[in-house]
Amino acid sequence: MRRIPDPSDARRALIQLTTAGRALLEELRSHRRSAVETALATFTPEEARTFAELFDRFVRAWPRPAPDQSPDATPDDPST
């Protein structure tokens, strides 16, 4: 990654992914995809469907901060 000046606000810097960073990210995604495929290889089609349905339900139920709340804020944080 590298920092570049924010053209709309000179006080800020933007973070830009480099070519090497993109290559590393793709390698990590490929490794993760391969690991998931390996883990699911012994699932029957019905088991895979059930797993996908339950995992989707799990992801949708995962707590998320309110739109006006910082992702790092805690309930007792007066800044939120």
VEXDREN-2710 file (C-alpha; in Angstrom, 1 decimal):
% VEXDREN-2710
k/r/px/py/pz
1/MET/0.0/0.0/0.0
2/ARG/1.0/3.6/-0.5
3/ARG/-0.3/6.9/0.6
4/ILE/-1.4/9.5/-1.9
5/PRO/-2.7/13.0/-1.3
6/ASP/-6.4/13.4/-1.2
7/PRO/-7.2/15.7/-4.1
8/SER/-10.3/17.1/-2.3
9/ASP/-8.7/17.7/1.0
10/ALA/-5.0/18.4/1.4
11/ARG/-5.1/17.5/5.1
12/ARG/-5.9/13.9/4.3
13/ALA/-4.1/11.1/2.6
14/LEU/-5.7/8.2/0.7
15/ILE/-4.4/4.7/0.9
16/GLN/-3.9/3.0/-2.5
17/LEU/-3.2/-0.7/-3.0
18/THR/0.0/-1.3/-5.0
19/THR/0.4/-4.0/-7.7
20/ALA/2.3/-6.1/-5.2
21/GLY/-0.5/-5.7/-2.7
22/ARG/-3.1/-6.7/-5.3
23/ALA/-1.1/-9.8/-6.1
24/LEU/-0.8/-10.7/-2.5
25/LEU/-4.5/-10.2/-2.0
26/GLU/-5.4/-12.4/-4.9
27/GLU/-3.0/-15.1/-3.6
28/LEU/-4.8/-15.0/-0.2
29/ARG/-8.2/-15.1/-1.8
30/SER/-7.1/-18.1/-3.9
31/HIS/-5.8/-19.9/-0.8
32/ARG/-9.0/-19.2/1.2
33/ARG/-11.1/-20.4/-1.8
34/SER/-9.1/-23.6/-2.0
35/ALA/-9.4/-24.2/1.8
36/VAL/-13.2/-23.8/1.6
37/GLU/-13.4/-26.2/-1.4
38/THR/-11.3/-28.8/0.5
39/ALA/-13.5/-28.4/3.7
40/LEU/-16.7/-28.9/1.6
41/ALA/-15.4/-31.7/-0.6
42/THR/-16.9/-34.5/1.5
43/PHE/-20.3/-32.7/1.9
44/THR/-23.2/-34.2/0.0
45/PRO/-25.2/-31.8/-2.2
46/GLU/-27.9/-31.7/0.5
47/GLU/-25.4/-31.0/3.3
48/ALA/-23.8/-28.2/1.2
49/ARG/-27.2/-26.6/0.7
50/THR/-28.1/-26.9/4.4
51/PHE/-24.7/-25.4/5.3
52/ALA/-25.1/-22.6/2.9
53/GLU/-28.6/-21.8/4.2
54/LEU/-27.4/-21.8/7.8
55/PHE/-24.3/-19.9/7.1
56/ASP/-26.3/-17.2/5.3
57/ARG/-28.6/-17.0/8.3
58/PHE/-25.6/-16.6/10.6
59/VAL/-24.1/-13.9/8.5
60/ARG/-27.4/-11.9/8.3
61/ALA/-27.7/-12.2/12.1
62/TRP/-24.2/-11.0/12.8
63/PRO/-24.4/-7.7/14.9
64/ARG/-23.4/-4.6/12.9
65/PRO/-23.0/-1.1/14.2
66/ALA/-25.8/1.4/13.5
67/PRO/-25.1/3.6/10.4
68/ASP/-24.3/6.6/12.6
69/GLN/-22.0/4.6/15.0
70/SER/-18.3/4.0/14.6
71/PRO/-17.4/0.3/14.0
72/ASP/-14.9/0.5/16.9
73/ALA/-17.3/2.2/19.3
74/THR/-18.4/0.4/22.5
75/PRO/-21.8/0.8/24.0
76/ASP/-20.3/2.9/26.9
77/ASP/-18.3/5.2/24.5
78/PRO/-19.8/8.7/24.8
79/SER/-18.5/9.6/21.4
80/THR/-21.1/7.5/19.6
END
